[in-house]
Amino acid sequence: MTGQRPPDELYLVAEVNAGVAEQSRLLGLLRGRRRMLLGLPLLAGLTVSQLRAVLAHEFGHYGNLDTRLGGVAMRGREAVLHTVEVLREGSTRLHHAVGALYVGYGRMFLRASQSVARHQELAADQMAARHAGRDATVAALRTLPVLTGAYTYYLETYAGMGGSLGALPPVGEVHGGFCRLLAARTGERLAVLSAGQRSPRPHPYDSHPPVAERIALVEQLSGDGRTDESADEPTGLTLLRDPSVVFAALEARTLLQEAARLRRMSWDDLVMARAVADAEGWSRPLRVAVARALRSSTQGADGTASVRRDPTAEAAADDVLPGLEEILDAFDRGLLWMAVADRMPKPHQAARLTGPSARNFIRPRLFDGLAGMVHLRLTESGQAEPDIAWSGQPGLILPEAWEKGMDEAIDAAVADTPDTAPLRALLAGQGPGF
C-alpha cells in the first residue's frame, strides 16, 4: 500500500491502539526486524477503510524512518524522565542541587524531542490521507477516542462484572464481548459511553498532538475524490479467518494465571450473580439497622413502640437478619424514623443532621435497601430474569407490575409517614398490572 517492507512480526493486542517498532542497529543506521502491534478492539470498531488509514499511518512511520532513528530519541526521552524522577526523590542536598540543574536540561531535551515526535505523527497522518483517503483518515481519527471510551466502559461494566464473584465471561468473551456492545450501540449511542468519562490529563511532553489538531490538519488537505463509505462497510474483524479463535487465544496469552483459573459463567448467569450480590449489598445495611432496632425496642399495650440503646443486644442482632415482611412490620410500628434511620451507616458529618435534612439524607439508602430486598425476593421466586442489555445497563427484568409500581411503592414506605400498603399489595400480587 505504501511501498514499505511489511513487518516481520504482527502482534494482536487487547488495546484500542496500533504501533510499530524496529530493532535497528548502529543507532538506527542499519535496518532491523520490524514489529507491528494491532489491537483487536480496534479491528472490531473500525471499518476496513478506517483500518486501512490506521495501517497507512503506521507504515508512514516506517517510510519516514521514525522507527529506526526515532528509537534512539525515545530511549533518550525515557532515560531523561527516569533520571529526573530519581533525582527528585533523592533526600540529600547533593541530589536536590544536581536535580535542579538536570531538570532544566531535561525539560529542554524533552521539548526538543517532543517537537520531533509530534512532527512524525503529523507526517504519518499525511501518509495515511495520501494512501487511504482524506475522509477515511479523518473518520478513523474521530472514531479512535470514541472506541477508547467505549472499550473502557465495556471492561468495567461487562468484562469485569464477575471480578468480585471470582468469575469470568465465557472463553473468548473477555475481550470478544466488546463486539456485542459495538453491534448494539452505534453512532451517538456509542459516543455517549465516553461522554461521561474524564479525559486523561495530557502529559506535558506527550509525543502525540491532540486529536482535534490532527483532524484539522488532515481536513485542510485537498480532496482526492475518495469519500468515506465506512457506514456500509464491514469491520476490520472480517479480515480474520476466525475471530472467535483469535479472541480466545488473546485471553490465553494476556490473562494472569490467577485470572485464567477463575470459573467461567455465561453472560446471563454472570448478570444474575452480579444482581444478587448487588441486592445483598444494598439490603444488608437496612436489615442490620432493623434487626438492631427490633432488639432494642419494646411494644406497649397500646401497640406503640419505645426504643432503648442496648449495644450488647444490638451486636447479637447482626447474626439473624429480618426478612422483607419483618422490615415492613417494623415500619408500621413506627420504628423507621424512631430507631432504624439512626442506625443506618452514614458519614460523620451527616450524623449531625436532624429533622427533614437527616431524613432526606438517609432516604435514598433506605430506598436502596428495600429495592435490594425486593430484587432478592423476585430472584429467589424465579420472577426476575437477567438482562445483559448490551444497549443499556445490565441488570434484571422484573415482572410488569413491579416495573410499573415498585418505585412509587417503596417511596411510600420510606415517606415521612410510612405507608407500606402499596408494597404489600405488590408482594401479594394485587398491585397494578396483576
C-alpha positions as CSV (number, residue, x, y, z in Angstrom):
1,M,0.0,0.0,0.0
2,T,2.8,2.5,0.9
3,G,5.6,0.7,-0.8
4,Q,7.2,-0.2,2.5
5,R,8.6,-3.5,3.6
6,P,6.0,-5.2,5.8
7,P,6.6,-6.0,9.4
8,D,8.3,-9.3,10.2
9,E,6.0,-9.9,13.2
10,L,2.4,-8.9,13.8
11,Y,1.1,-8.9,17.4
12,L,-2.6,-8.7,18.1
13,V,-3.2,-7.0,21.5
14,A,-6.1,-6.1,23.8
15,E,-5.9,-2.4,23.3
16,V,-7.6,0.3,21.2
17,N,-4.2,1.1,19.7
18,A,-1.7,0.4,16.9
19,G,2.0,0.8,16.8
20,V,5.2,-0.1,15.1
21,A,8.8,-0.7,16.2
22,E,12.1,-1.8,14.6
23,Q,15.2,-3.4,16.1
24,S,17.6,-1.2,14.2
25,R,21.4,-1.5,14.5
26,L,24.2,1.1,14.7
27,L,22.0,3.7,16.3
28,G,19.4,3.3,13.5
29,L,21.8,3.4,10.5
30,L,21.0,-0.2,9.6
31,R,17.5,-1.5,9.4
32,G,16.4,-4.4,11.6
33,R,13.5,-6.7,12.4
34,R,10.1,-4.9,12.2
35,R,7.2,-5.4,14.6
36,M,3.6,-4.1,14.5
37,L,1.1,-4.1,17.3
38,L,-2.6,-4.1,16.3
39,G,-5.4,-4.0,18.8
40,L,-8.3,-6.4,18.3
41,P,-10.7,-3.9,19.8
42,L,-9.5,-1.5,17.1
43,L,-10.3,-4.1,14.4
44,A,-13.8,-4.6,16.0
45,G,-14.6,-0.9,15.9
46,L,-13.1,0.4,12.7
47,T,-14.3,-0.3,9.2
48,V,-12.0,-1.7,6.6
49,S,-11.4,1.8,5.1
50,Q,-10.7,3.3,8.5
51,L,-8.4,0.4,9.4
52,R,-6.5,1.0,6.1
53,A,-5.9,4.6,7.2
54,V,-4.5,3.4,10.6
55,L,-2.2,1.0,8.8
56,A,-1.1,3.6,6.4
57,H,-0.3,5.9,9.3
58,E,1.9,3.2,10.9
59,F,3.6,2.4,7.7
60,G,4.2,6.1,7.4
61,H,6.4,5.8,10.4
62,Y,8.4,3.1,8.6
63,G,8.7,5.2,5.5
64,N,9.9,8.2,7.4
65,L,12.5,6.1,9.2
66,D,10.8,7.1,12.5
67,T,11.2,3.5,13.9
68,R,14.9,3.4,13.0
69,L,16.0,6.8,14.1
70,G,13.2,7.6,16.5
71,G,14.0,4.6,18.7
72,V,17.2,6.4,19.8
73,A,15.3,9.5,20.7
74,M,12.6,7.6,22.5
75,R,15.1,5.7,24.6
76,G,16.7,9.1,25.4
77,R,13.4,10.6,26.5
78,E,12.7,7.6,28.8
79,A,16.2,7.9,30.3
80,V,15.8,11.6,30.9
81,L,12.4,11.2,32.5
82,H,13.6,8.3,34.7
83,T,16.7,10.3,35.8
84,V,14.6,13.4,36.7
85,E,12.3,11.3,38.9
86,V,15.2,9.6,40.7
87,L,16.9,13.0,41.4
88,R,13.6,14.4,42.7
89,E,13.1,11.6,45.1
90,G,16.7,11.9,46.5
91,S,16.9,13.0,50.1
92,T,20.4,14.7,50.2
93,R,21.3,18.2,49.3
94,L,23.5,16.9,46.5
95,H,20.5,15.2,45.0
96,H,18.5,18.4,45.1
97,A,21.3,20.5,43.7
98,V,22.1,18.2,40.9
99,G,18.4,17.6,40.3
100,A,17.7,21.2,39.8
101,L,20.4,21.5,37.1
102,Y,19.4,18.3,35.4
103,V,15.6,19.1,35.4
104,G,16.4,22.3,33.4
105,Y,18.4,20.3,30.9
106,G,15.7,17.6,30.9
107,R,12.9,20.0,30.1
108,M,14.9,21.4,27.2
109,F,15.6,18.0,25.8
110,L,12.0,16.8,26.2
111,R,10.6,19.9,24.5
112,A,13.0,19.4,21.5
113,S,12.4,15.7,21.2
114,Q,8.6,16.3,21.6
115,S,8.6,18.6,18.7
116,V,10.3,15.9,16.5
117,A,7.9,13.2,17.8
118,R,4.8,15.3,17.0
119,H,6.1,16.2,13.6
120,Q,6.5,12.5,12.9
121,E,2.9,11.8,13.9
122,L,1.6,14.6,11.7
123,A,3.7,13.3,8.8
124,A,2.3,9.8,9.3
125,D,-1.2,11.3,9.1
126,Q,-0.3,12.9,5.8
127,M,0.8,9.5,4.6
128,A,-2.5,7.9,5.7
129,A,-4.5,10.6,3.9
130,R,-2.5,10.1,0.7
131,H,-2.9,6.3,0.6
132,A,-6.2,5.7,2.3
133,G,-8.0,8.9,1.6
134,R,-8.5,12.1,3.5
135,D,-12.1,11.4,4.6
136,A,-11.3,7.8,5.7
137,T,-8.4,9.2,7.7
138,V,-10.5,11.8,9.4
139,A,-13.2,9.2,10.2
140,A,-10.6,7.0,11.8
141,L,-9.2,9.8,13.9
142,R,-12.7,10.7,15.1
143,T,-13.5,7.1,15.9
144,L,-10.4,6.3,18.0
145,P,-11.4,8.4,21.1
146,V,-15.0,7.0,20.9
147,L,-13.7,3.4,20.8
148,T,-11.3,4.1,23.6
149,G,-14.1,5.3,25.9
150,A,-16.4,2.5,24.8
151,Y,-13.8,-0.1,25.5
152,T,-13.0,1.3,28.9
153,Y,-16.8,1.2,29.7
154,Y,-17.0,-2.4,28.4
155,L,-14.1,-3.6,30.5
156,E,-15.5,-2.0,33.7
157,T,-19.2,-2.8,33.2
158,Y,-19.2,-6.2,31.4
159,A,-15.8,-8.0,31.3
160,G,-15.2,-7.1,34.9
161,M,-18.7,-7.8,36.1
162,G,-17.7,-11.1,37.8
163,G,-14.5,-9.8,39.3
164,S,-15.7,-9.7,42.9
165,L,-17.5,-13.0,42.3
166,G,-14.4,-14.8,41.2
167,A,-15.8,-15.4,37.7
168,L,-15.2,-14.5,34.1
169,P,-17.3,-14.4,31.0
170,P,-17.2,-17.4,28.6
171,V,-13.9,-18.3,26.9
172,G,-13.1,-15.7,24.2
173,E,-15.7,-13.2,25.6
174,V,-13.5,-11.3,28.0
175,H,-12.4,-9.1,25.1
176,G,-14.6,-10.6,22.4
177,G,-17.8,-9.4,24.1
178,F,-16.8,-5.9,23.0
179,C,-18.1,-6.9,19.6
180,R,-21.6,-7.4,21.1
181,L,-21.6,-4.0,22.6
182,L,-20.5,-2.4,19.3
183,A,-23.2,-4.2,17.4
184,A,-25.9,-2.9,19.9
185,R,-24.6,0.6,20.0
186,T,-23.7,2.8,17.0
187,G,-23.2,6.4,16.4
188,E,-24.3,8.7,19.2
189,R,-25.3,5.8,21.4
190,L,-21.7,4.6,21.3
191,A,-20.2,8.1,21.8
192,V,-22.2,8.7,24.9
193,L,-20.3,6.0,26.7
194,S,-17.2,8.1,26.7
195,A,-19.0,11.4,27.2
196,G,-19.2,10.9,30.9
197,Q,-15.6,9.8,31.3
198,R,-13.0,12.3,32.3
199,S,-10.3,12.5,29.6
200,P,-6.9,11.6,30.9
201,R,-4.8,14.7,31.6
202,P,-2.4,15.1,28.7
203,H,1.2,14.7,29.6
204,P,3.1,18.0,29.0
205,Y,5.6,16.1,26.9
206,D,3.1,13.8,25.1
207,S,4.6,12.7,21.7
208,H,1.1,12.8,20.1
209,P,-0.6,16.1,19.1
210,P,-4.2,16.5,20.3
211,V,-6.6,14.5,18.1
212,A,-8.6,17.7,17.2
213,E,-5.4,19.3,15.9
214,R,-4.6,16.2,13.8
215,I,-8.1,16.2,12.3
216,A,-8.0,19.9,11.5
217,L,-4.7,19.5,9.6
218,V,-5.9,16.5,7.6
219,E,-9.1,18.3,6.7
220,Q,-7.1,21.1,5.2
221,L,-5.7,18.7,2.6
222,S,-7.3,18.9,-0.9
223,G,-9.9,16.4,-1.7
224,D,-8.9,13.3,-3.7
225,G,-12.4,12.2,-4.8
226,R,-12.4,9.4,-2.3
227,T,-15.4,9.7,0.1
228,D,-15.8,7.9,3.4
229,E,-18.1,5.0,2.7
230,S,-17.4,3.4,6.1
231,A,-21.1,3.4,7.1
232,D,-21.8,0.5,4.7
233,E,-18.5,-1.4,5.2
234,P,-17.8,-4.4,7.4
235,T,-15.4,-4.0,10.3
236,G,-11.7,-5.0,10.3
237,L,-12.6,-8.3,12.1
238,T,-13.8,-9.6,8.7
239,L,-10.1,-9.8,7.7
240,L,-9.6,-12.5,10.3
241,R,-10.3,-16.1,9.4
242,D,-12.0,-16.9,12.7
243,P,-12.2,-14.0,15.2
244,S,-13.6,-16.2,18.0
245,V,-10.5,-18.4,17.9
246,V,-8.3,-15.3,17.9
247,F,-10.1,-13.7,20.9
248,A,-9.8,-17.0,22.8
249,A,-6.0,-17.1,22.0
250,L,-5.7,-13.5,23.1
251,E,-7.2,-14.4,26.5
252,A,-4.9,-17.3,26.9
253,R,-1.8,-15.1,26.4
254,T,-2.9,-12.0,28.3
255,L,-4.8,-13.1,31.4
256,L,-2.8,-13.5,34.5
257,Q,-2.6,-17.1,35.8
258,E,-4.8,-16.3,38.8
259,A,-7.5,-14.8,36.5
260,A,-7.2,-17.7,34.0
261,R,-8.2,-20.2,36.8
262,L,-11.4,-18.4,37.6
263,R,-14.7,-20.2,36.8
264,R,-16.4,-19.3,33.6
265,M,-20.0,-18.3,33.5
266,S,-22.5,-17.4,30.7
267,W,-23.4,-13.8,30.4
268,D,-26.9,-14.5,31.8
269,D,-25.5,-16.3,34.8
270,L,-23.0,-13.5,35.4
271,V,-25.7,-10.9,35.3
272,M,-27.9,-12.8,37.7
273,A,-25.0,-13.5,40.1
274,R,-24.0,-9.8,40.0
275,A,-27.6,-8.7,40.5
276,V,-27.9,-10.9,43.6
277,A,-24.6,-9.8,45.0
278,D,-25.6,-6.1,44.5
279,A,-29.0,-6.7,46.1
280,E,-27.5,-8.3,49.1
281,G,-25.1,-5.3,49.4
282,W,-27.9,-2.8,49.1
283,S,-30.2,-4.5,51.6
284,R,-27.7,-5.5,54.3
285,P,-27.3,-2.0,56.0
286,L,-31.1,-1.8,56.3
287,R,-31.6,-5.3,57.6
288,V,-28.9,-4.8,60.2
289,A,-30.4,-1.5,61.3
290,V,-33.9,-3.0,61.6
291,A,-32.5,-6.0,63.5
292,R,-30.8,-3.7,66.0
293,A,-33.8,-1.5,66.3
294,L,-36.0,-4.5,67.0
295,R,-33.7,-5.9,69.7
296,S,-33.7,-2.5,71.4
297,S,-37.5,-1.8,71.2
298,T,-40.4,-2.8,73.3
299,Q,-44.1,-2.6,72.5
300,G,-46.7,-1.3,75.0
301,A,-50.2,-2.4,75.4
302,D,-51.5,0.3,73.1
303,G,-49.3,-1.0,70.3
304,T,-46.8,1.9,70.4
305,A,-43.1,1.1,70.4
306,S,-40.4,2.5,72.6
307,V,-36.6,2.2,71.9
308,R,-33.7,2.0,74.3
309,R,-30.0,1.6,73.4
310,D,-28.5,-1.8,74.3
311,P,-25.2,-2.2,72.4
312,T,-24.8,-5.9,73.5
313,A,-28.3,-6.8,72.3
314,E,-27.8,-4.9,69.1
315,A,-24.5,-6.6,68.3
316,A,-26.2,-10.0,68.7
317,A,-28.9,-9.0,66.3
318,D,-26.4,-8.9,63.4
319,D,-26.4,-12.7,63.4
320,V,-30.1,-13.1,62.5
321,L,-31.4,-10.5,60.0
322,P,-35.0,-9.8,59.3
323,G,-36.9,-10.6,56.1
324,L,-38.9,-8.1,54.0
325,E,-42.2,-8.6,55.8
326,E,-40.5,-8.1,59.2
327,I,-39.0,-4.9,58.0
328,L,-42.4,-3.6,56.8
329,D,-43.9,-4.6,60.1
330,A,-41.2,-2.6,61.9
331,F,-42.0,0.4,59.7
332,D,-45.7,0.0,60.6
333,R,-44.8,0.1,64.3
334,G,-43.2,3.5,63.8
335,L,-39.6,2.3,64.1
336,L,-38.4,3.7,60.8
337,W,-37.8,7.3,61.9
338,M,-37.7,6.5,65.6
339,A,-34.9,4.0,65.5
340,V,-34.0,2.4,62.1
341,A,-32.8,5.6,60.4
342,D,-30.5,6.4,63.2
343,R,-28.8,3.0,62.9
344,M,-28.1,3.3,59.2
345,P,-24.4,3.8,58.4
346,K,-23.6,7.4,57.4
347,P,-20.6,9.7,57.3
348,H,-19.6,11.5,60.4
349,Q,-20.7,14.9,59.0
350,A,-24.2,13.5,58.2
351,A,-24.6,12.2,61.8
352,R,-25.1,15.8,62.9
353,L,-28.1,16.4,60.7
354,T,-31.6,16.5,62.3
355,G,-35.2,16.7,61.2
356,P,-36.0,16.9,57.5
357,S,-32.4,17.2,56.5
358,A,-31.5,14.0,58.2
359,R,-34.5,12.2,56.7
360,N,-33.7,13.4,53.2
361,F,-30.1,12.3,53.5
362,I,-30.8,8.8,54.6
363,R,-34.0,8.2,52.5
364,P,-32.1,7.1,49.3
365,R,-30.2,4.5,51.3
366,L,-33.5,3.2,52.8
367,F,-34.9,3.1,49.3
368,D,-31.9,1.1,48.0
369,G,-32.3,-1.3,51.0
370,L,-35.9,-2.1,50.2
371,A,-35.2,-2.3,46.5
372,G,-32.5,-4.9,47.2
373,M,-34.9,-6.9,49.4
374,V,-37.4,-6.9,46.5
375,H,-34.8,-8.0,44.0
376,L,-33.7,-10.8,46.2
377,R,-37.4,-11.9,46.7
378,L,-38.1,-11.9,43.0
379,T,-34.9,-13.8,42.0
380,E,-35.5,-16.4,44.7
381,S,-39.0,-17.0,43.4
382,G,-37.9,-17.1,39.8
383,Q,-39.9,-14.0,38.8
384,A,-36.8,-11.9,37.8
385,E,-34.8,-12.6,34.7
386,P,-31.3,-11.5,33.8
387,D,-30.8,-8.9,31.1
388,I,-27.3,-8.4,29.6
389,A,-28.6,-5.2,28.0
390,W,-25.7,-4.5,25.5
391,S,-27.5,-1.4,24.5
392,G,-28.2,-0.2,28.1
393,Q,-27.2,-1.3,31.6
394,P,-27.0,-4.9,32.6
395,G,-29.5,-5.9,35.3
396,L,-32.8,-7.7,36.0
397,I,-36.1,-7.8,34.1
398,L,-38.8,-7.6,36.7
399,P,-42.5,-8.6,36.3
400,E,-44.5,-5.9,34.7
401,A,-46.4,-5.0,37.9
402,W,-43.1,-4.4,39.7
403,E,-41.6,-2.4,36.8
404,K,-44.6,-0.1,36.9
405,G,-45.3,0.2,40.6
406,M,-42.1,-0.6,42.6
407,D,-40.6,2.9,42.8
408,E,-43.8,4.5,44.0
409,A,-44.5,1.7,46.5
410,I,-41.0,2.0,48.0
411,D,-41.3,5.8,48.1
412,A,-44.5,5.4,50.1
413,A,-42.8,3.0,52.5
414,V,-40.0,5.4,53.3
415,A,-42.0,8.6,53.4
416,D,-42.1,10.8,56.4
417,T,-45.3,9.0,57.3
418,P,-44.5,5.4,56.1
419,D,-47.2,3.6,54.1
420,T,-46.3,0.0,53.4
421,A,-49.7,-0.9,51.9
422,P,-48.7,-0.4,48.2
423,L,-45.6,-2.5,48.7
424,R,-47.5,-5.2,50.5
425,A,-50.1,-5.2,47.7
426,L,-47.3,-5.9,45.1
427,L,-46.0,-8.7,47.3
428,A,-49.4,-10.2,47.4
429,G,-49.9,-9.9,43.7
430,Q,-52.6,-7.3,44.0
431,G,-50.7,-4.3,42.6
432,P,-51.1,-2.6,39.2
433,G,-50.7,-4.9,36.2
434,F,-51.8,-8.1,38.0
